Amino acid sequence: MEVLISGVMLGVIHYVVDVKKSDGGLLDYFDETVEETGLRYELSEIAQVPHIQETREAYKTLGKSPSQYRNASEAMLRRIVKGNGLYKINNVVEINNLISIRSGYSIGSYDNQALSGKIELRPAPAGERYDGIGKFDINIENLPVLFDEEGAFGNPTSDSNRAMIQEGKREVLSVIYAFHLEQEELEKWLAEYRKLLERYTDATAIRTEIITPSTN
């Protein structure tokens, strides 16, 4: 994996897991976290949450409106503060979203078996689009986007259908989009991500890494 945008790092977690509906302790923790988060913020404060603010500034630099194309962490926090809660999908998505709303980082989780070849994070070119999860024909030009050999598949606002996490035994690639170069902060949340996987899923072969910008 390679990062071709300056000032950006990716926190990456590789693991194999049985993807299934969340139950028991994970659902309790999810509901408690959503409730606590809803009490912590006012709607006007969300854009100033540090890692959300960094993402918004990066969007502006790349030429994308951060308000029209809200990053996933910001969009979820806004739903929570408005009292709309979050959808429950499966154990991998729930952990993805828990870390996102707690940290302010946008995070994508992808079925690694649906991907091929080298993966790069780079700005999407003019006219680039894809069908997103629960959405169709998303304009992704100028967003920071993950590409493999088949094309674009993920970004901090909305991921494509192609590598969507579905139930069953899966090899998963979870990516934390960090628009700063402070590795200690990212390491903290990678460790927390791993802890939740170990506590609430049967994940094995867990491996974490931080990808820094390419110097080539």
N, C-alpha and C positions, 0 to 999 in steps of 0.2 A: 504494500500500500504506500502511496506517495501523496504528499500534500504540496500543491502547486500554487498556494495562496499565502503570501507573507503574513506573519502575525497570527497564524492559525495552527493549533495543534488538534490532534484527534486522540482521544482515549479509547482504546479498542479492547473488547473482551471477546475471546473466542471460547465456545463451550458446546457441549452436546447435552441435550435435555429433552425430556418428555414434555412436550407442549400440551397443556390441557387446561380446562376451566379451573380458575382459582377456587380454593376452598379453605376452610378452617382459619388458621392463624394468619395467612396472607390476606384474606378478605377482611379480617378484623383490623389488621395493621393498616390496610389500604383505607378503610373507612375512617379510622382514627386520624390518619395523616391528612386526609382530605378535609375533615372537619376542623382540625387544628389550623390548617393552612388558610381556610376560609375566614378564620377569626384574626389571622395575623396581618393581613393586608387590606388597605383600601384600594379601590380600583385605580385611583390616580397614582398610586405608588408602584404599580407593577412594572412599568417601563423603566423605573430606576433601580430595580433589583440588579446588582452588579453584572452577573453573567448574561442576563437578558439585555441590559443596556449595551454591553460589548457586542452582542449579536446584532442589535439594531444599528449600531454605528458601522459595523462591517457591511451590513446590507446597504446603507447609505453610500459607503465608499465604492461598492461594486455597482451602484446605480439602480438599486431596487428599493421600493418603498417599504420600510419596516412596519408601517401601519396597515397597508393594503395586504401585505404578505407576512402576517405575524408569524414569528418563530413558534415552534410547538410549545415550548415551556411557557411563553407569554400567553398563548391562546388557552392553554389549560388553566393557568392561574386565573385568567379572566373568567372562565366558566365557573370555577370554584367560588370566586368572590361574588359573582352574580347569583350564586345559589343553585347553579345548574348541575353541579357535581361532575363526575367523569364516568364515561362508559367503562364497563368491565368486559374484557375481551378474553384473555387467557393469562396464565401465570407469567409468561415472559413479558407480555405487554404491560401487565400491572407493575412489575418490578421496574421496567423501563420508565414508566410514567411516575412512579414513586420517587425515583432518583431525580427525575427531571424537575418535578415541582418542589422538591426539597433543595436542590442545588441551583436552579435557575439555568442549567445547561439544557439545550435541546439534544435529544438522543434518538437515534434510529436503531431498530433491531431488524436484521435481515437474515433470510434463509440462505446460508452460504452455498448450499447446493444449487441454488438458482442463479448463482453468479459464476462468471468465467474470466480467467486471465487476470491481468494486473488491474488493480483498483487505484484510481486517482481522485483526489478532491481538487476541482478546478471550477472557475466560473463557467456557467452554461452559456453557450453562444446565442446570438440573436435568433429568435424564432424557435428555440428549443422548447419542446412540450412533452409531457407524458400523462398517462392516466394514473391518477393518484388513488390511494386507498380511500374509498368512500366518495371520491370526487372524479370528475372526468376532464381530460384535456386541460391540465394545469400549465400555465405559462411559467416556465422555470428559468427563462433567460435572465442572466446576470445574478442568479442565486449561486451560492457556493454549493456545488453538486458533486455527489459521488458517481463516477463512471467506471464501468468495467468494459470488457471487449465488446459487449453487446450494446452499450450505450448507458444513458443516465438511469439511475435507480433510486437515489435517495438524496434528501437535503434537509436542513433544519426546520423547514416549514411543513413539508408534506412529502411522504415517500410514495414510490410507485407501487403498483400492484404486483410487479414481477417478482420481487423478493419478499413479499408479505409473509409474516409468520403465521403458519396454520398448524392445527393440532397434529400430534404424532411425534415420533422421535426425529429431532431436527439437529442439524449442526448450525449453530447461530453465531452471527457476527453482530455484536452491539457496539455502536459508535457514539461516543460523547463528542459533540462539536464544541470546541473551546476556542474562543476568539481572543486569546491572550497567550503568553508564553511562560506562564508560571507553572512549572511542572509539579511542584509540591501540592498545589491546590487540586490539580487533576488527579494526582496519585491518591489523594484522600478519598475522592469520590469513586475512583476505580476500586479501591479497597472496600468501600461501603457497598458497591454494586455486587462485588464478589460475595460479601457476607450475606446479602439478601438471597442470592442464588443458592448458597449453601444451606441457608436456613429454611427456605420455602420451596425449593425444587430438588430434583434428583440430579442436578447438573454435574457432569464429570468433565475431565480434560479441560478445566478452566485455565485460561492463559490470558494475561493482560499485557498490553504494551502501549507506549505513547509514541505517536508518529509526529515528528516535527517537520517544519517546512524544508523542502528540498533545496539544496544549495546549487544544484545543477543549472 
